[in-house]
Structure formats: C-alpha cells, structure tokens
Amino acid sequence: MNNTERYQQGLALLQQLHGGEAGQKIVADLGDICPEIVDMTIEWGFGTVVSRTGIDLATRELVTIAACTALGHTTLQLRAHIASALKIGVSQEAIIDTLLQMIFYAGMAAVVNAMMIAKQVFQDFDQKKMHA
C-alpha cells in the first residue's frame, strides 16, 4: 500500500470513528498549529496502526480508553475515544467496566476522573440520539 492509499484509508477510518465528534475536532485544531502532525496522525496513526486487523475496532477503542485513563492527563483523547466507542456500538456498560478495571492500575482518582468524563460523553451521546 502506498502512502496515498494509506492516507485515504486513514482518513476514512478517522471519519468512521471520529467524524463530527471530538476526535475530528482535535485533528482539525492541530492542523491550525502543525499540519504535519495531522498528516502523521491520519497516514500513520489511522492508516497504519488503527487499521490493523488483529483486534476489532471496539476492542481497540476500549484499549485506548484504558490507556488514556491510566495516563490520567489525556482528557481530550479520553473524551474523543469514549465518543468513538459509543458511535461504533460499544455499550456504556462495557466502557464503565473498562474504566473500573483500571482502578487496579491507574488508581481511584484517575478512574473517578475518567468516570466523570464518561458520564458527560454518555449524556451528550444520548442527547444527540434523541435529536436525530
């Protein structure tokens, strides 16, 4: 696969996961300051890494949610990946259980903070569904 094909595949995956959501806004905002990081994110991040087939997208999103929770300082990314998980059909229960599992590895404060972010994303998602 050449770089152009990989970029197009990454762009399609970005749209599928983050289109119209916080993740797409993060990428757009980065373009204002560093367009090169946007290209890297789309071509390498999405087109090479996220598009791999070893695990499905739902599992990939849950793993990313867990990692963001453990890091504790990736609020924007955590919000974006919770929204993406919901968008592709991951249940709120699965997201909550993923966050709760992190209590052993990330600590209570990190999990509480992540739960509060999840609560807001769930509310936003439910409101969008009602108005769709």
N, CA, C and O atoms as a DFTB+ gen file, in Angstrom:
528 C
 N C O
     1  1       0.857      -1.177       0.000
     2  2       0.000       0.000       0.000
     3  2       0.899       1.235       0.000
     4  3       1.798       1.342       0.834
     5  1       0.670       2.159      -0.917
     6  2       1.496       3.369      -0.934
     7  2       0.952       4.402       0.057
     8  3      -0.116       4.231       0.644
     9  1       1.723       5.476       0.223
    10  2       1.351       6.490       1.216
    11  2       0.005       7.140       0.918
    12  3      -0.746       7.447       1.844
    13  1      -0.311       7.352      -0.345
    14  2      -1.594       7.958      -0.696
    15  2      -2.748       7.033      -0.326
    16  3      -3.755       7.483       0.221
    17  1      -2.606       5.740      -0.621
    18  2      -3.651       4.784      -0.244
    19  2      -3.776       4.699       1.276
    20  3      -4.884       4.647       1.810
    21  1      -2.653       4.685       1.960
    22  2      -2.660       4.616       3.427
    23  2      -3.317       5.871       4.012
    24  3      -4.074       5.786       4.979
    25  1      -3.028       7.019       3.431
    26  2      -3.641       8.269       3.883
    27  2      -5.151       8.216       3.687
    28  3      -5.899       8.596       4.587
    29  1      -5.612       7.756       2.534
    30  2      -7.044       7.666       2.250
    31  2      -7.727       6.672       3.196
    32  3      -8.835       6.920       3.670
    33  1      -7.055       5.547       3.465
    34  2      -7.599       4.566       4.405
    35  2      -7.678       5.179       5.806
    36  3      -8.669       4.998       6.514
    37  1      -6.639       5.896       6.195
    38  2      -6.637       6.560       7.496
    39  2      -7.714       7.616       7.609
    40  3      -8.371       7.732       8.644
    41  1      -7.899       8.387       6.549
    42  2      -8.931       9.418       6.531
    43  2     -10.326       8.808       6.666
    44  3     -11.171       9.336       7.389
    45  1     -10.562       7.705       5.976
    46  2     -11.860       7.019       6.075
    47  2     -12.089       6.489       7.488
    48  3     -13.202       6.562       8.009
    49  1     -11.045       5.960       8.102
    50  2     -11.164       5.433       9.458
    51  2     -11.364       6.564      10.469
    52  3     -12.149       6.429      11.408
    53  1     -10.666       7.658      10.278
    54  2     -10.866       8.834      11.132
    55  2     -12.324       9.284      11.062
    56  3     -12.935       9.581      12.088
    57  1     -12.875       9.333       9.865
    58  2     -14.266       9.732       9.686
    59  2     -15.214       8.738      10.360
    60  3     -16.180       9.140      11.009
    61  1     -14.938       7.447      10.207
    62  2     -15.795       6.425      10.803
    63  2     -15.814       6.536      12.326
    64  3     -16.876       6.450      12.944
    65  1     -14.667       6.723      12.917
    66  2     -14.567       6.748      14.371
    67  2     -14.862       8.113      14.976
    68  3     -15.518       8.208      16.012
    69  1     -14.382       9.160      14.337
    70  2     -14.413      10.476      14.966
    71  2     -15.162      11.535      14.174
    72  3     -15.212      12.690      14.595
    73  1     -15.744      11.172      13.042
    74  2     -16.428      12.157      12.206
    75  2     -17.498      12.905      12.961
    76  3     -18.392      12.299      13.551
    77  1     -17.411      14.211      12.945
    78  2     -18.400      15.041      13.619
    79  2     -18.296      15.024      15.126
    80  3     -19.176      15.542      15.814
    81  1     -17.232      14.437      15.651
    82  2     -17.075      14.304      17.103
    83  2     -15.785      14.978      17.568
    84  3     -15.080      15.614      16.784
    85  1     -15.494      14.825      18.854
    86  2     -14.346      15.489      19.483
    87  2     -13.021      15.103      18.834
    88  3     -12.141      15.952      18.690
    89  1     -12.861      13.849      18.441
    90  2     -11.604      13.419      17.835
    91  2     -11.300      14.136      16.541
    92  3     -10.151      14.495      16.282
    93  1     -12.310      14.346      15.730
    94  2     -12.113      15.064      14.479
    95  2     -11.769      16.526      14.763
    96  3     -10.981      17.131      14.037
    97  1     -12.353      17.088      15.808
    98  2     -12.041      18.465      16.190
    99  2     -10.596      18.576      16.663
   100  3      -9.925      19.559      16.348
   101  1     -10.107      17.602      17.403
   102  2      -8.713      17.617      17.843
   103  2      -7.791      17.660      16.625
   104  3      -6.862      18.465      16.565
   105  1      -8.057      16.792      15.665
   106  2      -7.230      16.742      14.464
   107  2      -7.306      18.076      13.716
   108  3      -6.278      18.595      13.281
   109  1      -8.488      18.626      13.564
   110  2      -8.643      19.908      12.872
   111  2      -7.906      21.024      13.600
   112  3      -7.242      21.847      12.970
   113  1      -8.019      21.055      14.927
   114  2      -7.337      22.090      15.712
   115  2      -5.822      21.962      15.600
   116  3      -5.114      22.968      15.569
   117  1      -5.324      20.732      15.541
   118  2      -3.881      20.526      15.364
   119  2      -3.413      21.074      14.022
   120  3      -2.294      21.576      13.909
   121  1      -4.263      20.979      13.012
   122  2      -3.914      21.490      11.690
   123  2      -3.654      22.985      11.695
   124  3      -2.909      23.484      10.852
   125  1      -4.253      23.704      12.627
   126  2      -4.032      25.141      12.729
   127  2      -2.618      25.472      13.182
   128  3      -2.074      26.519      12.831
   129  1      -2.026      24.576      13.962
   130  2      -0.700      24.851      14.506
   131  2       0.403      24.018      13.852
   132  3       1.539      24.475      13.728
   133  1       0.064      22.784      13.430
   134  2       1.089      21.903      12.864
   135  2       0.441      20.914      11.888
   136  3       0.115      19.793      12.277
   137  1       0.255      21.311      10.646
   138  2      -0.394      20.432       9.671
   139  2       0.321      19.082       9.501
   140  3      -0.308      18.082       9.153
   141  1       1.620      19.062       9.745
   142  2       2.373      17.825       9.593
   143  2       1.915      16.746      10.576
   144  3       1.897      15.562      10.239
   145  1       1.546      17.158      11.793
   146  2       1.094      16.166      12.772
   147  2      -0.261      15.594      12.368
   148  3      -0.574      14.448      12.691
   149  1      -1.058      16.379      11.672
   150  2      -2.330      15.885      11.153
   151  2      -2.067      14.809      10.103
   152  3      -2.685      13.744      10.127
   153  1      -1.152      15.093       9.185
   154  2      -0.801      14.097       8.162
   155  2      -0.279      12.821       8.804
   156  3      -0.655      11.723       8.396
   157  1       0.593      12.956       9.814
   158  2       1.130      11.777      10.504
   159  2       0.021      11.000      11.206
   160  3      -0.016       9.771      11.161
   161  1      -0.873      11.729      11.848
   162  2      -1.971      11.088      12.566
   163  2      -2.856      10.296      11.605
   164  3      -3.231       9.159      11.889
   165  1      -3.183      10.903      10.470
   166  2      -4.073      10.245       9.512
   167  2      -3.366       9.088       8.821
   168  3      -3.882       7.971       8.792
   169  1      -2.171       9.354       8.257
   170  2      -1.495       8.320       7.471
   171  2      -0.919       7.209       8.349
   172  3      -1.170       6.029       8.103
   173  1      -0.160       7.579       9.354
   174  2       0.494       6.548      10.165
   175  2      -0.437       6.042      11.263
   176  3      -0.647       4.838      11.408
   177  1      -0.999       6.991      12.042
   178  2      -1.834       6.592      13.170
   179  2      -3.045       5.773      12.765
   180  3      -3.249       4.654      13.236
   181  1      -3.847       6.358      11.876
   182  2      -5.065       5.661      11.452
   183  2      -4.814       4.698      10.297
   184  3      -5.291       3.563      10.318
   185  1      -4.069       5.146       9.294
   186  2      -3.864       4.336       8.097
   187  2      -2.970       3.128       8.289
   188  3      -3.069       2.156       7.540
   189  1      -2.090       3.180       9.293
   190  2      -1.174       2.067       9.532
   191  2      -1.502       1.309      10.814
   192  3      -1.609       0.082      10.800
   193  1      -1.660       2.031      11.920
   194  2      -1.822       1.366      13.219
   195  2      -3.279       0.985      13.488
   196  3      -3.583      -0.189      13.699
   197  1      -4.170       1.960      13.483
   198  2      -5.565       1.692      13.851
   199  2      -6.251       0.772      12.842
   200  3      -7.188       0.055      13.193
   201  1      -5.797       0.789      11.613
   202  2      -6.433      -0.034      10.576
   203  2      -5.991      -1.497      10.600
   204  3      -6.498      -2.303       9.819
   205  1      -5.068      -1.848      11.471
   206  2      -4.645      -3.254      11.549
   207  2      -5.838      -4.127      11.933
   208  3      -6.781      -3.654      12.568
   209  1      -5.794      -5.384      11.552
   210  2      -6.952      -6.259      11.740
   211  2      -6.807      -7.265      12.878
   212  3      -7.665      -8.133      13.036
   213  1      -5.751      -7.171      13.666
   214  2      -5.540      -8.132      14.746
   215  2      -6.587      -8.064      15.847
   216  3      -6.898      -9.074      16.479
   217  1      -7.128      -6.874      16.077
   218  2      -8.250      -6.718      17.017
   219  2      -9.289      -5.827      16.344
   220  3      -8.956      -4.997      15.498
   221  1     -10.537      -6.007      16.725
   222  2     -11.601      -5.215      16.105
   223  2     -11.609      -3.792      16.665
   224  3     -10.967      -3.506      17.676
   225  1     -12.335      -2.921      16.002
   226  2     -12.352      -1.508      16.399
   227  2     -12.914      -1.297      17.801
   228  3     -12.436      -0.426      18.529
   229  1     -13.910      -2.071      18.187
   230  2     -14.480      -1.912      19.530
   231  2     -13.430      -2.222      20.592
   232  3     -13.277      -1.473      21.557
   233  1     -12.711      -3.322      20.414
   234  2     -11.649      -3.679      21.363
   235  2     -10.564      -2.614      21.348
   236  3     -10.059      -2.220      22.399
   237  1     -10.209      -2.152      20.166
   238  2      -9.187      -1.117      20.030
   239  2      -9.599       0.146      20.791
   240  3      -8.767       0.756      21.463
   241  1     -10.853       0.539      20.696
   242  2     -11.318       1.723      21.422
   243  2     -11.284       1.497      22.931
   244  3     -10.891       2.393      23.678
   245  1     -11.688       0.315      23.389
   246  2     -11.654       0.031      24.828
   247  2     -10.221       0.034      25.359
   248  3      -9.972       0.531      26.457
   249  1      -9.283      -0.510      24.597
   250  2      -7.875      -0.486      24.992
   251  2      -7.388       0.958      25.087
   252  3      -6.672       1.319      26.021
   253  1      -7.776       1.770      24.128
   254  2      -7.359       3.170      24.123
   255  2      -7.971       3.924      25.295
   256  3      -7.302       4.751      25.915
   257  1      -9.224       3.652      25.603
   258  2      -9.874       4.254      26.767
   259  2      -9.124       3.872      28.039
   260  3      -8.894       4.719      28.902
   261  1      -8.746       2.618      28.158
   262  2      -7.994       2.161      29.324
   263  2      -6.651       2.886      29.419
   264  3      -6.259       3.326      30.499
   265  1      -5.955       3.010      28.305
   266  2      -4.651       3.677      28.301
   267  2      -4.785       5.151      28.682
   268  3      -3.996       5.667      29.474
   269  1      -5.776       5.817      28.122
   270  2      -5.990       7.228      28.458
   271  2      -6.304       7.392      29.941
   272  3      -5.849       8.343      30.576
   273  1      -7.072       6.477      30.482
   274  2      -7.400       6.516      31.909
   275  2      -6.141       6.337      32.743
   276  3      -5.925       7.071      33.708
   277  1      -5.317       5.373      32.383
   278  2      -4.089       5.101      33.140
   279  2      -3.128       6.284      33.078
   280  3      -2.473       6.607      34.069
   281  1      -3.043       6.927      31.924
   282  2      -2.160       8.088      31.810
   283  2      -2.642       9.233      32.695
   284  3      -1.839       9.917      33.331
   285  1      -3.953       9.437      32.732
   286  2      -4.527      10.433      33.626
   287  2      -4.465      11.878      33.158
   288  3      -5.047      12.751      33.802
   289  1      -3.786      12.155      32.069
   290  2      -3.658      13.544      31.614
   291  2      -4.103      13.711      30.162
   292  3      -3.765      14.703      29.517
   293  1      -4.852      12.750      29.655
   294  2      -5.270      12.777      28.247
   295  2      -6.777      12.989      28.142
   296  3      -7.485      12.221      27.492
   297  1      -7.241      14.029      28.786
   298  2      -8.675      14.299      28.858
   299  2      -9.306      14.440      27.478
   300  3     -10.362      13.860      27.226
   301  1      -8.686      15.194      26.588
   302  2      -9.250      15.380      25.251
   303  2      -9.368      14.050      24.524
   304  3     -10.396      13.757      23.914
   305  1      -8.318      13.251      24.590
   306  2      -8.312      11.970      23.892
   307  2      -9.286      10.988      24.533
   308  3      -9.958      10.234      23.828
   309  1      -9.370      10.988      25.857
   310  2     -10.316      10.101      26.541
   311  2     -11.742      10.422      26.113
   312  3     -12.518       9.521      25.796
   313  1     -12.078      11.685      26.103
   314  2     -13.423      12.117      25.676
   315  2     -13.688      11.662      24.237
   316  3     -14.763      11.146      23.931
   317  1     -12.703      11.860      23.363
   318  2     -12.866      11.503      21.952
   319  2     -13.041      10.003      21.769
   320  3     -13.865       9.575      20.960
   321  1     -12.284       9.197      22.503
   322  2     -12.366       7.749      22.310
   323  2     -13.607       7.139      22.962
   324  3     -14.116       6.126      22.481
   325  1     -14.095       7.730      24.034
   326  2     -15.372       7.274      24.587
   327  2     -16.484       7.558      23.577
   328  3     -17.337       6.706      23.330
   329  1     -16.471       8.753      22.998
   330  2     -17.483       9.096      21.986
   331  2     -17.382       8.165      20.782
   332  3     -18.402       7.722      20.253
   333  1     -16.169       7.869      20.351
   334  2     -15.983       6.968      19.205
   335  2     -16.479       5.568      19.509
   336  3     -17.113       4.926      18.671
   337  1     -16.187       5.100      20.708
   338  2     -16.643       3.762      21.097
   339  2     -18.164       3.682      21.032
   340  3     -18.722       2.727      20.491
   341  1     -18.823       4.685      21.583
   342  2     -20.287       4.704      21.523
   343  2     -20.774       4.735      20.084
   344  3     -21.727       4.044      19.726
   345  1     -20.115       5.538      19.264
   346  2     -20.508       5.702      17.864
   347  2     -20.459       4.384      17.105
   348  3     -21.291       4.148      16.229
   349  1     -19.489       3.511      17.430
   350  2     -19.370       2.230      16.717
   351  2     -20.102       1.094      17.431
   352  3     -19.967      -0.069      17.049
   353  1     -20.879       1.426      18.469
   354  2     -21.741       0.428      19.082
   355  2     -21.269      -0.196      20.376
   356  3     -21.891      -1.145      20.854
   357  1     -20.195       0.300      20.959
   358  2     -19.753      -0.207      22.258
   359  2     -20.755       0.274      23.307
   360  3     -21.164       1.435      23.290
   361  1     -21.143      -0.601      24.204
   362  2     -22.136      -0.238      25.212
   363  2     -21.526       0.625      26.316
   364  3     -20.325       0.574      26.581
   365  1     -22.383       1.410      26.943
   366  2     -21.941       2.196      28.094
   367  2     -21.424       1.274      29.190
   368  3     -20.449       1.597      29.869
   369  1     -22.071       0.135      29.362
   370  2     -21.636      -0.832      30.374
   371  2     -20.208      -1.309      30.109
   372  3     -19.414      -1.406      31.044
   373  1     -19.869      -1.607      28.863
   374  2     -18.517      -2.057      28.531
   375  2     -17.496      -0.960      28.810
   376  3     -16.392      -1.240      29.276
   377  1     -17.861       0.276      28.529
   378  2     -16.953       1.392      28.797
   379  2     -16.764       1.562      30.300
   380  3     -15.638       1.735      30.765
   381  1     -17.845       1.514      31.056
   382  2     -17.754       1.638      32.515
   383  2     -16.910       0.506      33.095
   384  3     -16.068       0.747      33.960
   385  1     -17.126      -0.719      32.632
   386  2     -16.335      -1.848      33.136
   387  2     -14.861      -1.712      32.779
   388  3     -13.995      -2.101      33.563
   389  1     -14.569      -1.165      31.608
   390  2     -13.178      -0.923      31.223
   391  2     -12.555       0.105      32.166
   392  3     -11.433      -0.077      32.638
   393  1     -13.277       1.169      32.431
   394  2     -12.775       2.183      33.364
   395  2     -12.578       1.593      34.754
   396  3     -11.546       1.819      35.386
   397  1     -13.557       0.844      35.229
   398  2     -13.473       0.254      36.562
   399  2     -12.289      -0.707      36.673
   400  3     -11.626      -0.755      37.710
   401  1     -12.021      -1.467      35.616
   402  2     -10.877      -2.381      35.611
   403  2      -9.563      -1.630      35.855
   404  3      -8.623      -2.179      36.428
   405  1      -9.513      -0.399      35.423
   406  2      -8.294       0.388      35.543
   407  2      -8.006       0.843      36.963
   408  3      -6.929       1.376      37.232
   409  1      -8.943       0.644      37.871
   410  2      -8.739       1.078      39.258
   411  2      -7.513       0.404      39.877
   412  3      -6.854       0.984      40.740
   413  1      -7.208      -0.821      39.437
   414  2      -6.060      -1.557      39.970
   415  2      -4.740      -1.022      39.428
   416  3      -3.698      -1.183      40.064
   417  1      -4.775      -0.396      38.274
   418  2      -3.552       0.004      37.575
   419  2      -3.352       1.506      37.535
   420  3      -2.217       1.983      37.530
   421  1      -4.442       2.255      37.507
   422  2      -4.348       3.710      37.383
   423  2      -4.666       4.428      38.696
   424  3      -4.268       5.575      38.895
   425  1      -5.385       3.745      39.588
   426  2      -5.750       4.352      40.868
   427  2      -7.160       4.930      40.855
   428  3      -7.751       5.187      39.806
   429  1      -7.665       5.121      42.050
   430  2      -9.034       5.590      42.246
   431  2      -9.268       6.968      41.621
   432  3     -10.273       7.171      40.941
   433  1      -8.362       7.905      41.843
   434  2      -8.576       9.267      41.339
   435  2      -8.660       9.282      39.809
   436  3      -9.525       9.950      39.243
   437  1      -7.782       8.562      39.152
   438  2      -7.797       8.524      37.681
   439  2      -9.104       7.926      37.176
   440  3      -9.669       8.401      36.191
   441  1      -9.579       6.894      37.845
   442  2     -10.827       6.251      37.421
   443  2     -12.027       7.153      37.698
   444  3     -12.931       7.248      36.868
   445  1     -12.045       7.803      38.833
   446  2     -13.145       8.734      39.133
   447  2     -13.184       9.846      38.090
   448  3     -14.254      10.190      37.588
   449  1     -12.025      10.408      37.762
   450  2     -11.976      11.461      36.739
   451  2     -12.478      10.936      35.398
   452  3     -13.244      11.616      34.715
   453  1     -12.057       9.740      35.018
   454  2     -12.490       9.144      33.757
   455  2     -13.991       8.861      33.774
   456  3     -14.664       9.052      32.761
   457  1     -14.518       8.413      34.903
   458  2     -15.961       8.162      35.006
   459  2     -16.757       9.451      34.812
   460  3     -17.812       9.443      34.177
   461  1     -16.253      10.552      35.358
   462  2     -16.955      11.825      35.209
   463  2     -16.942      12.290      33.746
   464  3     -17.925      12.849      33.259
   465  1     -15.834      12.058      33.060
   466  2     -15.770      12.368      31.631
   467  2     -16.751      11.477      30.879
   468  3     -17.493      11.949      30.017
   469  1     -16.752      10.183      31.209
   470  2     -17.670       9.244      30.549
   471  2     -19.118       9.666      30.768
   472  3     -19.922       9.626      29.836
   473  1     -19.450      10.062      31.970
   474  2     -20.824      10.489      32.272
   475  2     -21.250      11.619      31.333
   476  3     -22.357      11.596      30.794
   477  1     -20.381      12.598      31.138
   478  2     -20.711      13.724      30.268
   479  2     -20.830      13.284      28.814
   480  3     -21.742      13.713      28.107
   481  1     -19.905      12.425      28.364
   482  2     -19.968      11.939      26.986
   483  2     -21.233      11.119      26.769
   484  3     -21.877      11.243      25.728
   485  1     -21.596      10.281      27.739
   486  2     -22.833       9.494      27.629
   487  2     -24.045      10.419      27.494
   488  3     -24.920      10.186      26.662
   489  1     -24.089      11.473      28.320
   490  2     -25.211      12.408      28.265
   491  2     -25.267      13.103      26.903
   492  3     -26.339      13.241      26.313
   493  1     -24.116      13.535      26.413
   494  2     -24.066      14.186      25.102
   495  2     -24.525      13.233      24.005
   496  3     -25.284      13.619      23.116
   497  1     -24.061      11.988      24.073
   498  2     -24.410      10.982      23.073
   499  2     -25.909      10.706      23.093
   500  3     -26.541      10.622      22.039
   501  1     -26.486      10.563      24.302
   502  2     -27.916      10.298      24.429
   503  2     -28.741      11.473      23.901
   504  3     -29.783      11.266      23.279
   505  1     -28.284      12.701      24.143
   506  2     -28.992      13.873      23.629
   507  2     -28.961      13.910      22.112
   508  3     -29.969      14.224      21.479
   509  1     -27.823      13.596      21.523
   510  2     -27.720      13.576      20.060
   511  2     -28.639      12.510      19.463
   512  3     -29.247      12.729      18.415
   513  1     -28.741      11.360      20.126
   514  2     -29.630      10.299      19.650
   515  2     -31.079      10.748      19.697
   516  3     -31.858      10.440      18.794
   517  1     -31.444      11.474      20.745
   518  2     -32.829      11.929      20.879
   519  2     -33.185      12.949      19.812
   520  3     -34.337      13.019      19.384
   521  1     -32.210      13.743      19.374
   522  2     -32.472      14.791      18.394
   523  2     -32.174      14.359      16.965
   524  3     -32.272      15.158      16.034
   525  1     -31.818      13.120      16.802
   526  2     -31.508      12.626      15.443
   527  2     -32.743      12.112      14.749
   528  3     -32.667      11.662      13.606
